[in-house]
Amino acid sequence: MCDGIQSGLFRITHMAVLLVMCYAMSFGATENTTGSEGGIIAPQTDTPRFHAQLRSANTHLLLGEPVWVTFSIQNAGIKDTTMIRSAPPGSDYLNYEIVAPGKQPRTFMPMGVLSGSGRAKRLLLLKPADSFSRADELTYEQRGILIDQPGEYVIHAVYCLPDGVPGGPFTIRSNGICIVVEAPMGDDKTVYDALVERIAKKSKIGGLWTVEAACIPEYEAILAAYPRGGYAVSIHHHLAQAYEFYAKNEKRDAKEVVALVEKAILNYRVVAETLAATPLGTQAYQLAGRSYASLNKVNSAEEMYRAAFCSPGVTSESQLDILSWIKLLEMGTFYGESGLVKPGKDVTTKVMLPLLPYARALGYKMTKDEKTGESVLIKGDYQWIIKPGEDPLLVCGTLCKNMRVELDKDGGFRVSPSVIAMLMAERYGKDMARQLSFMLTRAK
């Protein structure tokens, strides 16, 4: 029997084509689980204590819908400890076990856990009670589709901290979640059959979801005939990605590029506004931000990135990714790749972010000392002080220098993206600071 838990989602990387799904339930929806809460299997008595949890926003899916899960790991001990967030191929530090009725368990290592061939492990520090989360798609593997039949599937995550990493070696197995895959009925069955005939049989990967240019008229036709239903939001999401990549990967005039990117934005926003607080809505906001950035609409791009970064459905890994995309917005990278920029034009721009929503999304609280006028951001025993004075305002208690803080018209603060990078580095330690070094300058 399956019980209930709650939701979360995924990681996206620049220039990656992701196959994603419609989370048909809102973020507040419950999830089914089976088995015990995550626990530790470790030979040493002094191994740091972790709590591992697996979640999914939608545990009842139509056949063919992509399956996404969120894995989070929390430091349940009393001391700071280290964990891996990505590693070179062969490390096998995070795997998923998938069990279907009457079948042997299958083990799947998602590609998103890899840091690239020959690259070092990426580590982060977890303070007591703090956690880090990531999401993975369990729909496809190299041999084909993982979950390709109706039925009830039970999934666990297995996380291994190897020897040579502080606290290792040990293995922790998460709770299990129960995913029920149902055969589509009625109009959903008609849409499913159309996706199989028009997409799966023509696609290079053989599934219902692709961003190949040839899929655009097929998705458009299906969506026009069946604008609602179990597959509609997922079609919007993949159609948006197809428009975006088609605009980038073919030579065409500026008007056509702009028209395609605007179509992508429209579809991304349908997904984001339909599923505003869900993980899929979070991803749609982020991708809409990238599309706005490619049109050099900086303010709209920042608004979409902020909605994604501060969404209840965002994961820690996604926040790191969004932050790097904000830096690319400053650098003009997406605009520069759009084909809309005249040779020699400076594409860099200044981006200032409202401090409070980003800081709160990272777990910080803000207080104000009425006697001194100082504002203080607090998380645990860490404090970051903003002193009143001339623009830019003086800051202290920081890991890094060259931070810019301005007083906003409404009395709040606007900060350079490097400030948010600093807050993330303070939360997750020196290894995270190294990973964000392209945004940070070390204080002497």
C-alpha positions in Angstrom: 0.0 0.0 0.0 1.3 3.5 -0.8 1.3 6.4 1.7 1.7 10.2 1.0 4.7 12.6 0.8 5.4 15.8 -1.2 7.1 17.1 -4.4 10.2 18.6 -6.3 12.3 18.3 -9.5 15.3 18.6 -11.8 18.5 19.9 -13.1 19.0 21.6 -16.5 22.3 22.4 -18.2 23.1 25.0 -20.8 22.9 23.6 -24.4 21.3 20.4 -23.2 18.1 19.1 -24.8 15.9 17.9 -22.0 12.9 15.6 -22.4 10.4 16.7 -19.8 6.9 16.1 -18.7 3.7 17.6 -17.5 3.2 17.4 -13.7 -0.6 17.3 -13.7 -0.9 18.0 -10.0 -0.2 21.2 -8.1 2.8 21.4 -5.8 0.7 20.9 -2.7 -0.4 17.5 -4.0 0.5 14.4 -2.0 2.7 11.6 -3.2 2.6 7.9 -2.6 5.5 6.2 -0.9 6.2 2.7 0.2 8.9 1.2 2.4 10.7 2.9 5.3 12.2 6.3 5.6 15.7 6.7 4.3 18.3 5.2 6.6 22.1 4.6 6.8 23.9 1.4 6.0 27.5 2.0 7.2 30.3 0.1 8.8 31.6 2.9 11.0 29.9 4.1 14.1 31.3 7.6 13.5 29.8 8.0 10.1 27.9 11.3 9.8 24.1 10.9 9.9 22.1 11.6 6.7 18.5 11.4 5.9 17.7 10.6 2.2 14.3 11.2 0.7 12.8 10.5 -2.7 9.7 12.4 -3.9 7.6 12.8 -7.0 5.0 15.5 -7.8 2.7 13.1 -9.6 2.6 9.4 -8.8 -0.3 8.6 -11.2 0.8 9.0 -14.8 -0.6 8.2 -18.2 1.4 5.7 -20.3 4.2 7.5 -22.0 4.4 10.5 -19.7 8.0 11.2 -18.6 8.8 10.1 -15.0 10.6 12.6 -12.8 11.8 12.2 -9.2 13.5 14.4 -6.7 16.2 13.1 -4.5 17.2 15.1 -1.4 19.8 14.4 1.2 19.9 16.1 4.6 22.6 16.3 7.3 20.8 14.7 10.3 23.9 14.9 12.5 25.4 17.6 14.7 28.6 18.3 12.7 29.3 19.8 9.3 29.8 17.1 6.7 30.7 16.7 3.0 28.7 15.2 0.2 29.1 14.7 -3.6 26.8 16.6 -6.0 28.4 15.3 -9.2 31.3 13.0 -10.2 33.1 11.6 -13.2 31.7 8.5 -15.0 32.3 5.3 -13.2 31.8 6.8 -9.7 28.2 5.4 -9.4 27.5 7.5 -6.3 23.8 7.9 -7.1 21.6 5.2 -8.6 17.9 4.5 -8.8 16.4 1.0 -8.3 13.2 0.5 -10.3 11.0 -2.5 -9.6 8.0 -3.5 -11.8 5.5 -6.2 -10.8 6.9 -9.6 -11.6 10.2 -8.3 -12.9 13.8 -8.1 -11.6 14.9 -4.7 -10.2 16.6 -2.5 -12.7 19.4 -0.1 -11.7 19.6 3.3 -13.5 22.3 6.0 -13.1 21.0 9.3 -14.6 23.4 11.2 -16.8 22.8 14.4 -14.8 25.0 13.0 -11.9 28.1 13.1 -14.0 30.5 16.0 -13.9 32.2 15.0 -17.2 35.0 12.6 -18.1 38.2 13.2 -16.3 36.8 15.9 -14.0 37.1 15.8 -10.3 34.2 15.1 -7.9 32.1 18.2 -7.1 31.6 18.4 -3.4 29.6 20.6 -1.1 29.3 21.2 2.6 26.1 20.4 4.5 25.7 22.0 7.9 23.5 20.3 10.5 19.8 20.2 9.4 20.7 21.6 5.9 19.9 19.7 2.8 20.7 19.6 -1.0 18.3 18.4 -3.6 18.3 17.4 -7.3 15.8 15.9 -9.8 16.2 13.3 -12.4 14.2 11.9 -15.3 13.7 8.2 -15.2 12.0 7.8 -18.5 14.8 6.9 -20.9 18.1 5.0 -20.8 20.6 4.0 -23.5 18.7 0.7 -24.1 15.3 2.5 -24.6 12.3 3.4 -22.4 12.6 2.5 -18.7 8.9 2.6 -17.9 7.0 1.4 -21.0 4.0 -0.5 -19.7 1.0 0.2 -17.5 1.5 -1.0 -13.9 2.8 -0.1 -10.5 6.5 0.7 -10.2 8.5 1.1 -6.9 11.6 3.3 -7.0 14.4 3.8 -4.5 17.5 6.0 -4.6 20.8 4.6 -3.4 23.5 7.2 -2.6 27.1 6.1 -1.9 29.8 8.3 -0.3 33.1 6.7 -1.4 36.3 6.2 0.5 38.6 9.3 0.3 35.7 11.7 0.9 35.3 12.9 4.6 32.8 10.6 6.3 33.0 7.9 3.6 32.6 5.2 2.8 28.9 4.6 3.4 25.7 3.9 1.6 22.2 5.2 2.2 19.0 4.0 0.7 16.0 6.3 0.4 12.4 5.6 1.1 10.5 4.1 -1.8 7.9 5.8 -3.9 5.1 4.1 -5.8 4.5 5.3 -9.4 1.2 4.1 -11.0 1.2 4.2 -14.8 -2.2 4.0 -16.3 -3.4 3.2 -19.9 -4.9 6.3 -21.4 -8.7 6.3 -22.1 -11.0 8.4 -24.3 -9.5 11.5 -25.8 -6.2 10.8 -24.0 -6.1 7.5 -25.9 -6.6 9.3 -29.2 -3.8 11.7 -28.3 -1.5 8.9 -27.2 -2.1 7.0 -30.5 -1.4 10.2 -32.5 1.9 10.7 -30.6 2.9 7.2 -31.3 2.2 7.4 -35.0 3.3 11.0 -35.6 6.2 11.3 -33.2 7.5 8.0 -31.7 7.7 6.1 -35.1 9.6 9.0 -36.7 11.8 10.1 -33.8 15.4 9.2 -33.5 14.9 8.2 -29.8 11.6 6.4 -30.3 9.7 8.1 -27.5 6.7 10.4 -27.5 8.8 13.4 -26.6 11.4 15.1 -28.7 12.6 18.6 -29.8 13.5 17.7 -33.3 12.3 20.3 -35.9 10.2 17.7 -37.7 8.0 17.4 -34.6 6.8 21.0 -34.7 3.8 20.6 -37.2 2.8 17.3 -35.6 2.7 18.7 -32.1 0.9 21.8 -33.3 -1.8 19.7 -35.1 -2.3 17.4 -32.0 -2.5 20.4 -29.7 -5.0 22.3 -32.0 -7.3 19.2 -32.0 -6.9 18.4 -28.3 -5.9 21.6 -26.4 -6.7 20.1 -23.0 -6.2 16.7 -21.4 -3.5 14.6 -19.8 -0.8 15.2 -22.4 -1.5 18.9 -23.3 0.9 20.7 -21.0 3.7 18.3 -21.9 3.1 18.9 -25.6 3.3 22.7 -24.9 6.6 22.2 -23.1 8.3 20.2 -25.9 6.9 22.4 -28.6 8.4 25.4 -26.8 11.8 23.7 -26.8 11.5 22.7 -30.4 10.8 26.3 -31.4 13.7 27.5 -29.4 16.3 25.0 -30.8 14.9 25.3 -34.3 15.5 29.1 -34.1 19.1 28.6 -33.0 20.2 25.7 -35.2 19.1 26.9 -38.6 20.2 29.9 -40.6 17.2 32.2 -41.0 16.4 35.9 -41.0 16.0 38.0 -37.9 12.2 38.2 -38.2 11.8 34.5 -38.3 14.2 33.9 -35.4 12.2 36.4 -33.3 8.9 34.8 -34.3 10.1 31.3 -33.3 11.5 32.5 -30.0 8.3 34.4 -29.1 6.3 31.2 -29.8 8.7 29.4 -27.5 8.1 32.0 -24.8 4.3 31.7 -25.2 4.3 28.0 -24.7 6.8 28.1 -21.8 4.5 30.6 -20.1 1.5 28.4 -20.6 3.3 25.7 -18.7 4.7 28.0 -16.0 1.4 29.7 -15.4 -0.6 26.5 -15.4 1.7 24.7 -13.0 3.1 27.8 -11.3 4.5 26.3 -8.0 5.4 22.9 -9.4 8.8 21.7 -10.5 7.8 21.7 -14.1 6.5 25.2 -13.8 9.9 26.1 -12.3 11.7 24.7 -15.3 9.3 26.5 -17.7 10.0 29.8 -16.0 13.8 29.2 -16.4 13.6 28.3 -20.0 11.3 31.3 -20.7 14.0 33.4 -19.1 16.6 32.0 -21.5 14.3 32.8 -24.5 13.8 36.4 -23.3 17.6 36.7 -22.8 18.2 35.5 -26.4 16.0 38.5 -27.6 17.9 40.8 -25.2 14.9 41.5 -23.1 16.9 41.6 -19.9 14.2 42.7 -17.4 11.8 40.0 -18.6 14.5 37.4 -18.4 15.4 38.3 -14.9 11.8 38.2 -13.8 11.5 34.6 -15.2 14.8 33.6 -13.6 13.6 35.0 -10.3 10.3 33.2 -10.5 12.2 29.9 -11.1 14.8 30.5 -8.4 12.2 31.4 -5.7 9.6 28.8 -6.7 8.5 26.3 -4.1 9.2 23.5 -6.6 12.9 24.5 -7.2 15.7 22.2 -6.2 19.1 23.2 -4.9 20.8 22.0 -8.1 18.4 24.0 -10.2 19.1 27.2 -8.1 22.8 26.7 -8.9 22.0 26.3 -12.6 19.7 29.4 -12.6 22.4 31.5 -11.0 24.9 30.6 -13.7 22.3 31.6 -16.3 21.9 35.0 -14.6 25.6 35.4 -15.1 25.2 34.5 -18.7 22.5 37.1 -19.0 25.0 39.7 -17.7 27.6 38.5 -20.3 25.0 38.5 -23.1 25.7 34.9 -24.0 22.2 33.8 -25.0 21.7 37.0 -27.0 25.1 36.6 -28.6 24.2 33.1 -29.7 20.8 34.1 -31.2 22.1 35.3 -34.5 20.4 38.7 -33.9 23.6 40.6 -32.9 25.5 42.7 -35.4 29.2 42.1 -35.5 31.2 44.1 -33.0 28.2 45.0 -30.8 28.8 44.9 -27.0 26.3 42.4 -25.6 27.2 42.7 -21.9 24.7 44.3 -19.6 24.3 45.3 -15.9 21.9 43.0 -13.9 20.8 43.9 -10.4 18.7 41.5 -8.4 16.2 42.2 -5.5 18.0 40.8 -2.5 15.2 39.6 -0.3 13.4 37.1 -2.5 16.7 35.4 -3.6 18.1 35.4 0.0 14.9 33.9 1.4 14.9 31.2 -1.3 18.4 30.2 0.0 17.1 30.0 3.6 18.3 33.4 4.9 16.3 35.8 7.1 16.7 39.5 7.3 16.6 41.7 10.4 17.3 45.4 11.0 19.0 47.0 13.9 17.0 50.2 14.5 19.9 51.8 16.6 22.6 51.5 13.9 20.4 51.3 10.9 22.3 48.1 9.8 20.4 45.3 8.0 21.6 41.8 8.7 21.1 38.6 6.7 21.2 35.6 9.0 21.4 31.8 8.5 22.5 29.7 11.4 25.6 31.3 12.9 26.4 33.3 9.7 25.7 37.0 9.4 26.0 39.4 6.5 25.8 43.1 7.4 24.6 45.9 5.2 25.5 49.4 6.6 23.7 52.6 5.8 25.6 55.2 3.8 26.4 56.3 0.2 25.5 54.3 -2.9 26.8 51.6 -3.2 26.2 50.6 0.3 29.0 49.2 2.5 28.9 45.5 3.2 30.9 43.4 5.7 31.1 39.9 7.0 31.4 38.5 3.5 33.4 35.7 1.9 34.2 37.7 -1.1 34.8 41.3 -2.2 33.6 43.6 -5.1 30.0 43.1 -4.1 27.6 45.8 -5.2 24.5 46.7 -3.1 22.1 49.5 -3.9 19.2 50.9 -2.1 16.0 50.4 -4.0 13.2 53.0 -4.4 10.9 51.0 -2.0 13.5 50.8 0.7 14.8 47.3 -0.2 18.1 46.3 -1.6 19.2 45.4 -5.1 22.5 43.5 -5.5 24.8 42.2 -8.2 24.5 38.5 -9.0 27.8 37.9 -7.3 26.1 38.6 -3.9 23.7 35.7 -4.4 26.6 33.5 -5.5 28.4 34.5 -2.3 25.3 33.6 -0.2 25.1 30.2 -1.9 28.9 29.7 -1.3 28.5 30.6 2.4 25.7 28.0 2.7 27.5 25.2 0.9 31.2 25.8 1.7 34.5 26.3 -0.1 34.0 23.6 -2.7 30.8 25.4 -3.8 32.8 28.7 -3.8 35.3 27.1 -6.2 32.5 26.0 -8.5 31.1 29.6 -8.4 34.6 31.1 -8.9 33.5 32.6 -12.2 31.2 34.9 -10.2 33.3 35.5 -7.1 36.5 37.4 -6.2 38.1 36.1 -3.0 38.4 38.7 -0.2 42.0 39.2 1.0 
